[in-house]
Amino acid sequence: MSAVPQELLDDVPRKADEAPPPRHVAVIMDGNGRWAASRFLPRVAGHREGARALRRTIDAAMRNGVEWLTIYAFSSENWRRPAGEVMDLTGLLRHYLKNEIAELRTNGVRLRFIGDRDRFDADIRDDLVVAEQTTAMNSRLNLTVALSYGARDEIAAAARTLAERVRAGTLDPASIDEAMLASALWTRDIPDPDLVIRTSGEQRLSNFLLWQAAYAELVFLDVLWPDFGPSHFAAALAEYARRERRFGARPD
């Protein structure tokens, strides 16, 4: 018997008794440098191959019915890397913004960015705004890219925002609760992640979505990010489906 073409398998409707996919998947894309080093290549080669892995992941998310995908592309700590590597990373970002946005728009992907944009050059900041504006009407997949992002910075910024409102007399400190703090975060209009995937075998969040991932399921994979593909994404979703999410409550 001949195999069913993959494109047909991808379009098979989900069975009624099959667990639904996570609504929001967040990914820590780790291992570009080690991938390059293992092949005696410069680190930028790993970052370039990592960009190809991102394309595969976006496609896999859409095919599996994921509504929100958040990726950790450039952390606030990455600015401490050697100047040459930072230049390579920002150069790849420029390339991505100039050459990938049209395809994302055509495929129904809405793009948005979280993090401290002020640390980027003016041309990159302008391109971020254009990318968000040109994809704003899309709804097939909500892709959030964390750039110059640190969760502790985000929480501190939210605290400052609320503190300014208290100082202005427009906010009673006693009324501050979890929902109000969440509304001051960069992710205020984004649902919390259901699943966080980290590649490369490392098992930590590395200052990524610390508030939002409080009850997310965590899946750590040994694959380096440039080698990440649809089968790895499917394996992470399968592991998620096996988990029992209780959000701190006792099981029935």
N, C-alpha and C positions, 0 to 999 in steps of 0.2 A: 504494500500500500504506500502510495507516495505521501510525503509530508504535506500538511496544510501550510500554505504560504504564511509567513509571519505577519504580513500586513492584514490578512484575514483574521488571524487569531487575535490581533490587537483590537479588532472591531467587534469581537463577540461580546454581547451584552453581559453584564455581571449577573450571576445567578441570584435568585431571591434570597437563598439561605447563605450566601457568601458574605463574609464580613465586609462592610464598606471600607474604602481606603481612608487613611487619615485625611482630614480636610486640609491640614497645614503641615508641611514637612520642612524642616530647617536642616541645612547641611553645612558642616564644618569641612571645608575642602582642604585636606592636609596631605602633604607628602610630595609636593612638586619638586622640592629641592633634593630629596632623597632619590626620587625617580631619576632625575638628571644625573646625580652623582653616581648612581649605579651603572649608568651608561657612559660615564666619563664625558658628559656634556655640560655646558654652562647652565647655571640655574635658570636663566631665562628660557631655555628650551623646555624645562619642566613647566614653567608658567604658560608657555604657548600650548603645550599639550594639555595642560589643565583647562585651558579655554575650550578645547575640543570636547573634553569630558563634560564641561558645563552644557554645551549644546546637546549632547546625548541625554543629559539629566533633565533638561527642560522638556525634551521630547518625551522621555519616559514618564515624567510627571503628568503631562497632558494625556498620554495614552492610558494611564492608570486612574484617571479621574481625580487627581489631586487638584484642589482649587488654589492653594497658596503654596508658594515655594520661596523660602528665604535662604540666601547663601551668604556665607562669611567670606567676603572677597579680599578685604584689606582691613586689618585691625588697627586700632590706635597705636598698638605696640610696634606695628610694622614700620613706622616712621624711624625707629631706632636701627633698622638694618643698614648695611653699608650703602652709601649714597648711590653707587652704581646700580645696585639691585632695586632701590626705590625708584630710580629713573627708569629702569626696565619695566617695573610694574605699572608706573603711571603712563609709560608709553603704550603698553598693552591696553590700558584702560582707554586711552585716546583712540587707539585703533578700533577697539570694540564699539565705542560710542559712535564712531564714524561709519562703521561697516556692518554692524549687526542689527541696528535698530529697525531698518526697513523690513528685515525678515521677521523680527519679533512682532512688529505691527501687523504684518500680513498674516501671521499665525495666530493672532488674537491674544497676544501676551501684553498685559499691562505692566509697565516697569516703573518702579519707584526706588528711591535710595534713602537709607537712614545712616546717620553718622555725622561727624563734624566736617562739613564741606569746606569750611573756611580755610583749612590747611592745604587745599588743592589750589593750583593756579587758576586764574580767572577763566581761561578758555575751557578748562575741564568743568568748572562750575556751570558755565553757560551751557555746555553740552549735556550736563545732567538735567538741567531744566528743560531743554528741548526734548530729550528722550522721554521725560515724564509727560510732557504736554502732548507729544505726538502719539503716545500710546494710551492716553487717559481714558479713551472710550472702549478699550478692549476689556473682555471679561472671561475669556477661555481659561487663562491662567494669570494669577497675580504674582509677579516675580519681584521680590524685594531683595535689593543688593545692599549689604552692609559694607560701607566704605568709610575708612578712618573711624571705625566704630569700636567702642568699648562699652560694655554693659554698666560698669561702675560709673563711667562718665555720663552715660545716659540717665542713670538714677540720680546722680548728683545734680545734673541739669534740671531734672524734674523737681527735685527738692528746692532748687533755687527759684524756679518759676512759682511754686506755691508760696515760698517765703516772701517773694515780692508782692504777691497778692495779699498776704497777711499784713505786710508793712503798709500797703496802700489802704488797708482797712476794708477791703472787699471780700476777705475770707476769714472766717472764724477758725482758728487752729483746731478747735475741738471737733470740727466737721470733717477734718482730713481723714479719709479712710483708704482702703486698698483701691477702690474704684477711682477715687479722685487722683491718687498718685499715678495709677495706670493711664489716666486720661492726659497726663502731662508728659508721658513718655513719647519717644519718637515713633513708637509702634501703636499709637493710640487708636488708629482706625484699622488695625490688623489683628485678627484673632490670634490667640496664643498658639504656639506650635503643639501639635499632638505627638509628633515624632521628631527627634533630633538624631541625625546620622553624622558620625565622624569617621573619616577614613584614616588610613595609615597605622592603625593599631593603637594609637594614643587614646587614653580613656579619661578625658577631662573636657570641660566646656570652654576653657581658655577665654573667659570674660565675654562670652557670647550669650545674649538673651537670658541673663541670670534670673531676672524677674519673671519673664514670660515663660520660661521652661520649668517652672516650679513643679508642674505635674506632667511634663512631657515624658514619653517613653524614650529611652536612650539606647541607641544601637551603635556599637563600635565594630568597624570592619577592618580587617588586616590589609585590604587592598590600598595601594597608593592612589591618590586622587587621579593622576593622569590615566590610570588603567580602569577607572570606575566606568561602568556601563549599565545598560538596561537590566542585565541579570543581577547585578549587585543591588540595584534599586529595588527590583522585585523581591530579592531575598530579605531586604530590610523591611519591606511592606509585609512579607509573610511572617517575619518575627513579630512585628507590631500586632498582627492579627491574632497571634497566640497569647498576647499579654492580656491580663485582666486589669482594667483601669478602674481604680476605686476612689481616687481623689481624696485619700485620707479616711474614707469611710470603711466600716467593716463589711466583709462580704455577706450576702444574704444567706 
